[in-house]
């Protein structure tokens, strides 16, 4: 399928998008209607069974004012604004997304925050700058396994000693969870790459997990997870 999508506004060029994004998630991320239907607190809170505020807080509590943080993919809901507020005027939030429509939309959302920068970028091909920390919020379940590994390794490579990468995403819920069969159907019909995440561990996606200290928390009966990786070693004094 042709992956060339034109951005609606923002002065952004079209580009070749990954086939999995075009084939599976055109309805969610590549049409202007999706911005209206999905990028609002009510819709996102419903999709996450009321857990959006909790998960946004779980992400933001890992960062501090003045940090330079990379966010992979524009995210529906308040995450980016909350991160920018957490980092403050002395910090920097850099958001990358492969879809021109999403970049243009995210720029509009963050226009009131001068400490933010939104640009085109592919999270599976990260290179260049090193950040104090990085945030990957509900991205891994939407991409094939090979891309999962590329994103995890790319993010881990972008933080220095003492730097952290924060992953918030779906997780295999407890067997007793009443929503487990419902979510299995959702994953099967709408999120076909999710099983590659919930059937394993995020640490297993990293090529060099031994270079990091890892911790994991789960939420809402195990349906969601936060995994934090901190690069080992003694930070160099600034």
C-alpha positions as CSV (number, residue, x, y, z in Angstrom):
1,X,0.0,0.0,0.0
2,X,1.2,3.5,-0.7
3,X,2.3,5.0,2.5
4,X,2.5,8.6,1.3
5,X,0.2,10.8,3.4
6,X,-0.2,14.5,3.0
7,X,-0.1,16.6,6.1
8,X,-3.1,18.9,6.6
9,X,-1.4,22.3,7.3
10,X,1.8,23.0,9.2
11,X,3.9,23.4,6.1
12,X,5.1,19.8,6.4
13,X,6.2,17.7,3.4
14,X,4.6,14.3,2.8
15,X,6.9,11.2,3.3
16,X,6.8,7.5,3.1
17,X,5.2,6.1,6.2
18,X,5.7,2.5,7.5
19,X,3.3,0.0,6.0
20,X,2.1,-1.2,9.4
21,X,1.1,2.4,10.3
22,X,-0.8,2.9,7.0
23,X,-2.4,-0.5,6.9
24,X,-3.4,-0.8,10.6
25,X,-3.7,2.7,12.1
26,X,-4.8,5.0,9.3
27,X,-8.1,5.4,11.0
28,X,-6.5,6.5,14.3
29,X,-3.6,8.7,13.3
30,X,-3.6,9.6,9.6
31,X,-7.0,11.2,9.1
32,X,-8.0,14.7,10.3
33,X,-11.2,13.2,11.8
34,X,-9.2,11.1,14.2
35,X,-7.8,14.3,15.8
36,X,-11.4,15.4,16.7
37,X,-12.7,12.0,17.8
38,X,-9.7,10.8,19.8
39,X,-7.6,13.7,21.0
40,X,-9.8,14.7,23.9
41,X,-9.7,13.7,27.6
42,X,-13.0,12.0,27.6
43,X,-12.3,9.7,24.7
44,X,-8.8,8.8,25.9
45,X,-10.0,8.2,29.5
46,X,-12.7,5.9,28.2
47,X,-10.2,4.0,26.0
48,X,-8.0,3.4,29.0
49,X,-10.9,2.5,31.3
50,X,-10.6,5.6,33.4
51,X,-6.8,5.3,33.9
52,X,-5.5,8.1,31.7
53,X,-4.9,10.6,34.6
54,X,-3.2,7.9,36.7
55,X,-0.9,6.8,33.9
56,X,0.0,10.4,32.9
57,X,0.9,11.1,36.5
58,X,3.0,7.8,36.6
59,X,5.0,9.0,33.6
60,X,5.5,12.6,34.8
61,X,6.6,11.7,38.2
62,X,9.8,10.2,36.7
63,X,11.0,13.5,35.4
64,X,12.2,16.8,37.0
65,X,12.3,20.4,36.2
66,X,15.2,21.5,33.9
67,X,15.6,18.1,32.2
68,X,15.8,17.6,28.4
69,X,13.4,14.8,27.6
70,X,12.6,13.0,24.3
71,X,9.0,11.9,23.7
72,X,8.6,9.3,21.0
73,X,5.4,9.9,19.1
74,X,2.7,12.5,19.5
75,X,0.2,11.3,22.1
76,X,-3.5,11.9,22.3
77,X,-4.5,13.4,25.6
78,X,-2.7,15.7,28.1
79,X,0.6,13.9,28.4
80,X,2.8,16.3,26.4
81,X,1.4,19.4,28.1
82,X,1.9,17.7,31.5
83,X,5.4,16.8,30.7
84,X,6.2,20.3,29.5
85,X,4.8,21.7,32.7
86,X,6.9,19.3,34.7
87,X,10.1,20.2,32.9
88,X,9.4,23.9,33.3
89,X,10.9,26.9,31.5
90,X,14.4,25.7,32.0
91,X,13.7,22.2,30.5
92,X,13.1,21.0,27.0
93,X,10.5,18.5,25.7
94,X,11.3,17.3,22.2
95,X,8.5,15.3,20.5
96,X,9.0,13.3,17.4
97,X,6.5,11.6,15.1
98,X,6.7,10.0,11.7
99,X,3.3,11.3,10.6
100,X,3.2,14.9,9.3
101,X,-0.5,15.3,10.4
102,X,0.5,14.4,14.0
103,X,3.5,16.7,14.0
104,X,1.4,19.6,12.9
105,X,-1.3,18.8,15.4
106,X,1.1,18.4,18.3
107,X,2.8,21.8,17.4
108,X,-0.6,23.4,17.8
109,X,-1.3,21.7,21.1
110,X,2.1,22.8,22.5
111,X,2.1,26.3,21.1
112,X,1.9,27.9,24.5
113,X,4.9,26.0,25.8
114,X,8.2,27.6,24.5
115,X,10.2,24.8,26.2
116,X,8.9,22.3,23.6
117,X,10.0,21.3,20.1
118,X,8.0,19.0,17.8
119,X,9.6,17.6,14.7
120,X,9.5,14.8,12.1
121,X,11.3,11.8,13.3
122,X,11.2,8.0,13.2
123,X,11.4,6.4,16.7
124,X,12.8,3.2,15.1
125,X,15.8,5.1,13.7
126,X,16.9,7.4,16.5
127,X,20.3,9.1,16.2
128,X,22.0,12.2,17.2
129,X,21.4,14.1,20.4
130,X,21.6,12.6,23.9
131,X,18.8,13.5,26.4
132,X,18.6,13.4,30.1
133,X,15.6,11.1,29.8
134,X,13.0,9.7,27.4
135,X,9.3,8.8,27.5
136,X,7.6,6.1,25.4
137,X,3.9,6.3,26.1
138,X,1.7,3.6,24.6
139,X,3.8,3.2,21.4
140,X,5.3,-0.3,21.7
141,X,2.0,-2.1,21.5
142,X,1.3,-0.5,18.2
143,X,4.4,-1.6,16.3
144,X,5.7,-4.9,15.0
145,X,8.2,-6.8,17.2
146,X,11.3,-5.8,15.1
147,X,10.3,-2.2,15.5
148,X,9.7,-2.7,19.2
149,X,13.3,-3.8,19.6
150,X,14.6,-0.9,17.4
151,X,12.7,1.7,19.5
152,X,13.8,0.2,22.8
153,X,17.5,0.1,21.8
154,X,17.3,3.5,20.2
155,X,15.9,5.1,23.3
156,X,18.4,3.4,25.6
157,X,21.2,4.6,23.4
158,X,20.0,8.2,23.7
159,X,20.5,8.6,27.5
160,X,23.8,9.0,29.4
161,X,24.9,7.4,32.6
162,X,22.2,8.1,35.2
163,X,19.7,8.9,32.4
164,X,16.4,7.0,32.3
165,X,13.9,5.8,29.8
166,X,10.3,5.4,30.9
167,X,7.9,3.1,29.1
168,X,4.2,3.2,29.8
169,X,2.1,0.6,28.0
170,X,-0.3,-2.3,28.1
171,X,0.6,-5.4,30.1
172,X,-0.9,-8.9,30.4
173,X,-3.7,-8.5,32.9
174,X,-4.3,-10.9,35.8
175,X,-6.2,-14.0,35.0
176,X,-9.1,-12.9,37.2
177,X,-9.4,-9.5,35.5
178,X,-13.0,-9.0,34.2
179,X,-11.7,-7.0,31.2
180,X,-9.1,-9.6,30.1
181,X,-11.4,-11.3,27.5
182,X,-12.6,-7.9,26.3
183,X,-9.0,-6.6,25.9
184,X,-8.0,-9.8,24.1
185,X,-10.7,-9.1,21.5
186,X,-9.6,-5.4,21.3
187,X,-6.0,-6.5,20.7
188,X,-7.0,-9.1,18.2
189,X,-9.2,-6.8,16.1
190,X,-7.6,-3.4,16.5
191,X,-4.1,-3.8,18.0
192,X,-2.6,-6.8,16.3
193,X,1.0,-6.0,17.5
194,X,0.0,-5.8,21.2
195,X,0.5,-9.5,21.9
196,X,4.2,-9.2,21.0
197,X,4.4,-6.8,24.0
198,X,2.1,-8.3,26.6
199,X,3.4,-11.9,26.1
200,X,6.9,-10.9,27.1
201,X,8.9,-8.3,29.0
202,X,10.2,-5.0,27.8
203,X,13.6,-5.8,29.2
204,X,13.7,-8.7,26.7
205,X,13.5,-6.2,23.8
206,X,16.8,-4.6,24.8
207,X,20.0,-5.8,23.3
208,X,22.1,-4.8,26.3
209,X,19.7,-4.9,29.3
210,X,22.6,-5.5,31.7
211,X,23.8,-1.9,31.2
212,X,20.7,-0.6,32.9
213,X,18.9,-0.9,36.2
214,X,15.3,-1.8,35.6
215,X,12.1,-1.5,37.7
216,X,8.5,-2.3,36.9
217,X,5.1,-1.4,38.2
218,X,1.7,-2.6,37.1
219,X,-1.6,-0.9,37.3
220,X,-5.4,-1.7,37.2
221,X,-5.0,-5.4,37.8
222,X,-2.0,-5.7,35.6
223,X,-3.5,-4.3,32.4
224,X,-1.0,-1.4,32.3
225,X,2.7,-1.2,33.1
226,X,5.4,1.3,33.8
227,X,9.0,0.1,33.1
228,X,11.9,2.4,33.9
229,X,15.5,1.8,32.8
230,X,18.3,3.8,34.3
231,X,21.8,3.6,32.7
232,X,24.3,2.2,35.2
233,X,27.6,4.0,36.1
234,X,28.8,7.1,37.9
235,X,27.5,10.3,36.2
236,X,30.2,12.7,35.2
237,X,30.0,16.0,37.0
238,X,28.7,18.9,34.9
